[in-house]
Amino acid sequence: MSGHSHAKTIKHQKELTDQKRGQMFSKMARAISVAVKQGGPNPETNSKLHVVFEQAKKFAMPKENIERALKQAAGDIERQKLEEVSFEAYGPGGIALIIEGITDNKNRAIGEIKQILNQNGGKLVGEGGVRWMFEKKGCIVANLKSQTSNLKDKERLGLLAIEVGAQDFYWHDDTLDIYTKIEDLERVKKNLEQKRVEIESASLDWVEKETIEVSQKDKEACQKLFEALDESDCVQEIYSNLKS
């Protein structure tokens, strides 16, 4: 898929076991803590926190888990010293990867990511090694099947996205990725909602400038790598330039 996190894709496709759900809630709690630390506890003025809350709602994260994460971020209870980390890598078939995460031990996270990459045909590269192949954009996801009858038309939905301020859009099967400038994400999202468009998610993503095709064997190896990275507690998002 174009410009969208493969980790999110895996989460949509996998049946969520109790263990997987618990891991996801733990990752979201970390994301809440970091977002609050950076921009405060009000999702109305903290867009990063607003995005995490939307994700938490979508995956039915219990209210008590969210409240605990907020208290932890505010320092009301003992908390780990969390920091955001970002890694760049190459994967099977020469695909480029940006891996974003949150950890309380950067050195341990580096070792874990390096090991996963080495075991799955990937290689860690230095800062800036692949980032030039991507650009940060707002990404809104909508599924054609979720829309009302008058919006179940690919051409109409795509044109509507441009009409309300999107820069571009990309269809993969029945899922639409809508791209915006970083500062326009929330405005375009609200405009779409006012037009009765059902939105799956809205986030700031690394979008590849060009996609690359790989063999079926390498594509399967890439999927295995994405799943292994997604299993890591420190990994939040995975972006690649793999063509679906």
C-alpha positions, -999 to 999 in steps of 0.1 A, spaced: 0 0 0 11 35 -6 24 57 22 7 38 50 20 19 80 23 -18 74 21 -23 112 -15 -9 110 -22 -31 81 -12 -62 101 -33 -51 130 -64 -48 107 -58 -82 92 -49 -103 122 -74 -116 146 -67 -99 179 -58 -125 205 -59 -114 242 -21 -113 242 -20 -92 210 -47 -68 223 -28 -64 256 4 -56 237 -15 -30 215 -30 -13 246 5 -11 261 19 5 229 -10 30 229 -4 38 266 32 47 258 21 68 229 -4 87 251 24 93 277 48 107 251 21 128 234 10 144 267 47 151 276 52 169 243 19 188 239 -2 186 271 -32 166 282 -59 184 261 -66 165 228 -83 196 215 -50 215 214 -27 185 212 -32 170 177 -8 141 184 -28 131 215 -60 134 195 -47 109 169 -37 84 196 -71 88 213 -88 80 180 -67 49 176 -75 38 212 -112 43 206 -111 23 174 -95 -7 191 -117 -4 222 -90 4 247 -105 4 282 -112 38 297 -92 28 328 -61 21 307 -64 55 291 -68 73 324 -38 54 339 -17 65 309 -28 101 314 -20 99 351 14 83 343 22 111 319 12 137 344 35 122 370 7 112 394 20 76 394 55 62 389 64 62 353 92 50 330 113 76 312 100 70 277 115 85 245 107 83 209 131 65 186 134 62 148 153 37 127 161 35 90 167 2 72 166 -18 41 145 -50 38 141 -79 15 143 -70 -22 159 -37 -13 128 -20 1 133 11 23 120 12 59 113 38 85 106 22 119 93 44 147 90 34 183 89 44 220 112 29 245 127 33 280 160 20 269 173 32 235 203 9 234 182 -22 241 157 -11 213 185 -7 188 198 -42 196 163 -57 193 155 -40 160 189 -49 145 184 -85 155 149 -87 139 162 -71 107 192 -95 106 170 -125 111 146 -114 83 168 -103 54 170 -66 65 198 -43 75 199 -12 97 214 19 81 225 53 94 204 84 100 193 98 66 201 66 48 165 61 35 145 90 49 151 111 18 128 86 0 99 96 21 81 128 32 58 135 62 22 140 53 -12 137 69 -29 104 59 -66 98 62 -80 63 55 -115 56 43 -130 23 32 -154 22 3 -176 -5 19 -181 16 50 -196 45 31 -233 54 27 -249 44 -7 -243 78 -23 -206 77 -16 -199 41 -27 -182 53 -59 -144 55 -61 -143 84 -85 -168 104 -65 -150 98 -32 -116 106 -46 -128 139 -61 -146 148 -29 -113 144 -10 -96 169 -34 -125 192 -32 -122 195 6 -85 203 6 -65 170 2 -33 171 -19 -37 136 -34 -52 102 -29 -44 66 -36 -67 35 -39 -56 0 -30 -85 -23 -34 -115 -7 -16 -93 13 8 -86 50 1 -55 68 14 -61 106 14 -29 127 17 -28 162 31 -2 188 42 7 182 78 -10 214 90 -42 205 70 -48 171 84 -75 180 110 -92 205 88 -95 180 59 -107 153 83 -135 175 97 -145 186 62 -148 149 51 -168 141 82 -192 170 74 -197 154 40 -207 121 58 -175 103 49 -168 74 73 -131 76 83 -111 47 96 -81 67 108 -62 99 105 -25 103 113 8 118 103 27 92 83 59 89 63 48 86 27 71 72 1 79 93 -29 81 63 -51 72 26 -46 93 -4 -57 82 -38 -69 97 -69 -56 93 -106 -64 66 -127 -47 93 -144 -26 107 -111 -14 71 -98 -8 64 -127 15 98 -121 32 88 -85 37 55 -94 53 73 -118 77 97 -89 86 67 -65 92 51 -90 115 83 -97 134 88 -59 139 51 -55 149 56 -80 176 83 -59 192 71 -39 222 91 -9 213 78 -6 177 49 18 171 48 22 133 65 7 102 66 25 69 80 12 36 81 19 -1 70 -16 -10 44 -16 -38 14 -37 -29 
